[in-house]
Amino acid sequence: MNTNTNDNSEPAGAMVRFDIRHLSEAQLAQLGVQQIAYIRPVVVNGESGYSIHAADGTPMALAGDRDVAIAAVLQHEMLPALVH
């Protein structure tokens, strides 16, 4: 008896396909939140640095320079996106 089968035609672990044009506003806001982090230059208390934000804009961290910000994002297995 195979206990790894399911009732639908898709094999377990298969990628789900969807049409991005039919995403709700809430679904669109969550798109990439766990995979992408935005890095942008900021000035805090007169000091230049780089802020790191989740894809939905949630602030996550501050770094002293761009290379450290990129390394922090990569260390957390996310993709950095630079914002100017």
C-alpha positions as MATLAB code, in Angstrom:
seq = 'MNTNTNDNSEPAGAMVRFDIRHLSEAQLAQLGVQQIAYIRPVVVNGESGYSIHAADGTPMALAGDRDVAIAAVLQHEMLPALVH';
ca = [
       0.000    0.000    0.000;
       1.438    3.373   -1.028;
       0.783    5.977    1.674;
       2.473    8.790   -0.285;
      -0.346    9.243   -2.784;
      -2.946   11.942   -2.647;
      -6.374   12.341   -4.201;
      -5.470   14.985   -6.787;
      -3.506   14.419   -9.983;
      -0.445   16.401   -8.856;
       2.426   14.442   -7.293;
       3.359   15.332   -3.704;
       5.749   18.294   -3.641;
       4.773   19.503   -7.137;
       4.909   23.222   -7.857;
       1.530   24.940   -7.854;
       0.849   27.075  -10.936;
      -1.151   30.264  -10.728;
      -1.869   33.323  -12.836;
      -0.200   36.356  -11.248;
      -2.866   38.615  -12.802;
      -5.421   37.103  -10.408;
      -3.589   37.786   -7.127;
      -5.429   39.753   -4.478;
      -3.841   42.892   -3.047;
      -2.941   40.964    0.135;
      -1.366   38.114   -1.862;
       0.618   40.594   -3.949;
       1.899   42.294   -0.786;
       3.211   38.939    0.489;
       4.908   38.022   -2.800;
       8.634   37.591   -2.155;
       8.509   38.547    1.532;
      10.521   35.489    2.566;
      12.913   35.595   -0.405;
      13.766   39.232   -1.169;
      15.277   41.976    0.983;
      15.642   45.581   -0.145;
      18.750   47.573    0.727;
      18.794   51.353    0.531;
      21.134   54.110    1.660;
      19.974   56.082    4.716;
      21.259   58.696    7.127;
      20.580   57.956   10.802;
      21.696   60.421   13.495;
      23.977   62.110   10.957;
      25.678   58.804   10.017;
      25.425   57.224    6.562;
      24.430   53.584    6.428;
      22.165   51.084    4.707;
      18.742   49.913    5.817;
      17.515   46.405    5.079;
      13.781   45.877    4.548;
      11.616   42.843    3.791;
       9.851   42.836    0.430;
       6.716   44.230    2.123;
       8.681   47.212    3.511;
       9.103   45.906    7.061;
      12.424   47.234    8.454;
      14.757   44.391    9.440;
      18.226   45.844   10.113;
      20.763   48.630    9.640;
      24.294   48.124    8.358;
      27.277   50.456    8.322;
      28.137   49.815    4.693;
      26.682   48.320    1.544;
      28.848   45.180    1.506;
      27.852   44.285    5.068;
      24.172   44.809    4.224;
      24.440   42.538    1.180;
      26.333   39.893    3.169;
      23.666   39.951    5.910;
      20.891   39.408    3.371;
      22.770   36.572    1.648;
      23.576   34.945    4.993;
      19.836   34.673    5.644;
      19.360   32.970    2.261;
      17.518   35.913    0.741;
      18.104   37.823   -2.489;
      19.304   41.423   -2.084;
      17.689   44.163   -4.186;
      19.369   47.565   -4.106;
      17.057   50.593   -4.012;
      18.412   54.016   -4.927;
];
